[in-house]
Every structure is written in structure tokens, then in C-alpha cells.
């Protein structure tokens, strides 16, 4: 089972990353690796088909529009739980600490350490147990991202579904159930700023 999870995590890391030319060339590799496990490739077909059937510039523009220009589909796990509050710095430090404890130099390539594709690649290539622990810890973030992708009818939602399926327990039925599962409300700023931050609520706009 761990080998299947590693393949799912690595394929998910690639499919959720910016689709440059090198990534597009990996599509046959992803299909072949996922095909080794019964039912694994189906969750990735929508994104892989997109990579194969569209022009690269079109795919890249679509990615930037959906993942970079707004927060509807934020790929940074702690954004959903801590927003832009100051305590997020401590949270990001915990991600770095987890990477360091594996005695592996992790190149963040300028990304924050809670960037989902990075966490997935860390789990797939470096330390499956530690990487899975981070995913479990931020299960609520994964589920909220999944609901956002479903709401906007993006094929990446099936990939989030595949990731969540590797983790203990069933996925919540809705966003409110995610918050109940996580046991917390919207993140608050502790230094006198506006205490309301809707990161764990359904995102209606950009």
C-alpha cells in the first residue's frame, strides 16, 4: 500500500504544479506508474487528458488563473487554517522543522514550505511517514481545497480526492463538516487586527 501512496503523491505533486514543458513530458510516465495499481489512474485522467489535449500556453494560462491569481484554490496548506495571520510564521517554521528532521536538504524553489506539491513530493521521495503526518495534520485544508475545486468543476478535485483517500477516515460531506472535524473556527489575529478571517469557510469569490 505504501508504494501506491508514493506513486499517488508524486503524480499529484506534478499535476498540481505549474505545467511547464518538462511536466507535460511526464504524462506518459505518470500514466504508466498509476496503471500499476488498480483504479489509481482514473482520478488523474481529467488532468492528464487536459495536458495531452490542450496547447501548453493554454494549460499554463488556465493554471495561473485558477491557482495563482486568487485564493479560491490556494495550494498552501496553512493558508486555509491560519490565513495571513502572524501565527502562520510559526506554522511555516514547523513545516521546515519536519523537513530538517529527515536529514535531507529540501529546496523550496522560492515556495513557502507548506506548498502542497512540495509536501506531496517530500512524502513520495523523502519520508513517507513524516509527509503523511503533515497531510493528516492539514486534512481540513485538503478537504476545503477539494470542495473548492469541485464547486468550480475542475478535474483537479479528483486528485485531491485521491490524496484524501490515502489518509485515515472518510472525507466530510461538506465544508461545515470539515470545520467540525478539525475542531476550530476561523483563524484570528492576536495583535489587535481584524479578528475575522474566512479561510475555513466556503470561498464564494476570488
C-alpha positions, 0 to 999 in steps of 0.5 A, a space after each residue: 500500500 505504501 508504494 501506491 501512496 508514493 506513486 499517488 503523491 508524486 503524480 499529484 505533486 506534478 499535476 498540481 504544479 505549474 505545467 511547464 514543458 518538462 511536466 507535460 513530458 511526464 504524462 506518459 510516465 505518470 500514466 504508466 506508474 498509476 496503471 500499476 495499481 488498480 483504479 489509481 489512474 482514473 482520478 488523474 485522467 481529467 488532468 492528464 487528458 487536459 495536458 495531452 489535449 490542450 496547447 501548453 500556453 493554454 494549460 499554463 494560462 488556465 493554471 495561473 488563473 485558477 491557482 495563482 491569481 486568487 485564493 479560491 484554490 490556494 495550494 498552501 496548506 496553512 493558508 486555509 487554517 491560519 490565513 495571513 495571520 502572524 501565527 502562520 510564521 510559526 506554522 511555516 517554521 514547523 513545516 521546515 522543522 519536519 523537513 530538517 528532521 529527515 536529514 535531507 536538504 529540501 529546496 523550496 524553489 522560492 515556495 513557502 514550505 507548506 506548498 502542497 506539491 512540495 509536501 506531496 513530493 517530500 512524502 513520495 521521495 523523502 519520508 513517507 511517514 513524516 509527509 503523511 503526518 503533515 497531510 493528516 495534520 492539514 486534512 481540513 485544508 485538503 478537504 476545503 481545497 477539494 470542495 473548492 475545486 469541485 464547486 468550480 468543476 475542475 478535474 483537479 478535485 479528483 486528485 485531491 480526492 485521491 490524496 484524501 483517500 490515502 489518509 485515515 477516515 472518510 472525507 466530510 460531506 461538506 465544508 461545515 463538516 470539515 470545520 467540525 472535524 478539525 475542531 476550530 473556527 476561523 483563524 484570528 489575529 492576536 495583535 489587535 487586527 481584524 479578528 475575522 478571517 474566512 479561510 475555513 469557510 466556503 470561498 464564494 469569490 476570488 
